Amino acid sequence: MHRGCNVSVVFAILLYPVLYKSNRTECKTTILVPDAGGLLVESATFSLAVKEAQAKAADFFKQAKSKGERINRPSCIDDLLKLTAYKGWSAAWIEMAGTACAEETEQAPLTRSAAASSR
């Protein structure tokens, strides 16, 4: 133990809402992360799209923070489901985890919403 060194590490997980749509005919999944500047990711599988969306969203938040920009609270998932341009898309959350000391955002698993789907 170091004397005179009082270090507290705060670990937080933020859930950022996403909209996603899988196209089985074209074998692709598209994920939209509105809170990350409208980030749109397409990949061959759902799991690859999730990993790519998490990595790109983490980069977006890291760059914004390094520029001194304020990172807003995550949007309400119910508001996303009302976006008319994305009718028929499903909603989920990306868990963005990080430590306050490092002030970095890291990837964490996606949590699917069982009942969230736009009409």
KAQUIZI-V876766 format. One record per residue. N is the residue number from 1. RES is the residue in one letter. SS is DSSP state (~ for helix, > for strand, _ for the rest). PSI is psi in degrees with one decimal (999 if undefined). BURIAL is # if it has 16 or more other C-alpha atoms within 10 Angstrom, else .. Layout:
BEGIN
((N | RES | SS | PSI | BURIAL) (N | RES | SS | PSI | BURIAL))
END
This chain:
BEGIN
((1 | M | _ | 136.2 | .) (2 | H | _ | 131.0 | .) (3 | R | _ | 142.8 | .) (4 | G | _ | 4.6 | .) (5 | C | _ | 105.0 | .) (6 | N | _ | 99.6 | .) (7 | V | _ | 127.1 | .) (8 | S | _ | 130.6 | .) (9 | V | _ | 124.9 | .) (10 | V | _ | 125.6 | .) (11 | F | > | 124.7 | .) (12 | A | > | 147.0 | .) (13 | I | > | 123.7 | .) (14 | L | > | 137.6 | .) (15 | L | > | 117.3 | #) (16 | Y | > | 126.7 | #) (17 | P | > | 145.7 | #) (18 | V | > | 158.4 | #) (19 | L | > | 142.6 | #) (20 | Y | > | 155.4 | #) (21 | K | > | 129.1 | #) (22 | S | > | 134.2 | #) (23 | N | > | 101.4 | .) (24 | R | _ | -29.9 | .) (25 | T | _ | -43.9 | .) (26 | E | _ | 1.0 | .) (27 | C | _ | 56.3 | .) (28 | K | > | 155.7 | #) (29 | T | > | 136.3 | #) (30 | T | > | 132.7 | #) (31 | I | > | 131.8 | #) (32 | L | > | 128.3 | #) (33 | V | > | 88.1 | #) (34 | P | ~ | -36.5 | #) (35 | D | ~ | -9.1 | #) (36 | A | ~ | 50.5 | #) (37 | G | _ | 25.2 | .) (38 | G | _ | 27.1 | .) (39 | L | > | 129.9 | .) (40 | L | > | 126.6 | #) (41 | V | > | 137.4 | #) (42 | E | > | 140.1 | #) (43 | S | > | 168.0 | #) (44 | A | _ | -29.8 | .) (45 | T | _ | 162.2 | .) (46 | F | ~ | -46.8 | #) (47 | S | ~ | -37.7 | .) (48 | L | ~ | -39.2 | .) (49 | A | ~ | -39.5 | #) (50 | V | ~ | -48.8 | #) (51 | K | ~ | -42.8 | #) (52 | E | ~ | -41.5 | #) (53 | A | ~ | -42.2 | #) (54 | Q | ~ | -44.8 | #) (55 | A | ~ | -45.6 | #) (56 | K | ~ | -36.8 | #) (57 | A | ~ | -41.9 | #) (58 | A | ~ | -43.0 | #) (59 | D | ~ | -42.1 | #) (60 | F | ~ | -48.9 | #) (61 | F | ~ | -37.2 | #) (62 | K | ~ | -44.8 | #) (63 | Q | ~ | -42.7 | .) (64 | A | ~ | -43.6 | .) (65 | K | ~ | -39.3 | .) (66 | S | ~ | -24.0 | .) (67 | K | _ | 0.5 | .) (68 | G | _ | 11.7 | .) (69 | E | _ | 148.3 | .) (70 | R | _ | 135.1 | .) (71 | I | _ | 114.5 | .) (72 | N | _ | 162.7 | .) (73 | R | _ | 153.6 | .) (74 | P | _ | 147.3 | .) (75 | S | _ | 162.5 | .) (76 | C | _ | 128.2 | .) (77 | I | ~ | -31.5 | #) (78 | D | ~ | -34.7 | .) (79 | D | ~ | -36.8 | .) (80 | L | ~ | -38.3 | #) (81 | L | ~ | -15.5 | #) (82 | K | _ | -6.7 | .) (83 | L | _ | 116.6 | .) (84 | T | ~ | -28.1 | .) (85 | A | ~ | -13.5 | .) (86 | Y | ~ | 33.5 | #) (87 | K | _ | 137.5 | .) (88 | G | _ | -8.9 | .) (89 | W | _ | 155.4 | #) (90 | S | > | 161.0 | #) (91 | A | > | 150.3 | #) (92 | A | > | -177.9 | #) (93 | W | > | 142.7 | #) (94 | I | > | 126.6 | #) (95 | E | > | 119.0 | #) (96 | M | > | 112.9 | #) (97 | A | > | 150.7 | #) (98 | G | > | 170.9 | #) (99 | T | > | 142.8 | .) (100 | A | _ | -34.0 | .) (101 | C | _ | -46.7 | .) (102 | A | _ | -22.4 | .) (103 | E | _ | 42.5 | .) (104 | E | > | 152.8 | #) (105 | T | > | 130.8 | #) (106 | E | > | 164.2 | #) (107 | Q | > | 148.5 | #) (108 | A | > | 169.8 | #) (109 | P | > | 157.4 | .) (110 | L | > | 138.7 | #) (111 | T | > | 118.3 | .) (112 | R | > | 145.5 | .) (113 | S | > | 126.9 | .) (114 | A | > | -34.4 | .) (115 | A | > | 6.1 | .) (116 | A | > | 111.5 | .) (117 | S | > | 132.3 | #) (118 | S | _ | 152.5 | #) (119 | R | _ | 999 | .))
END
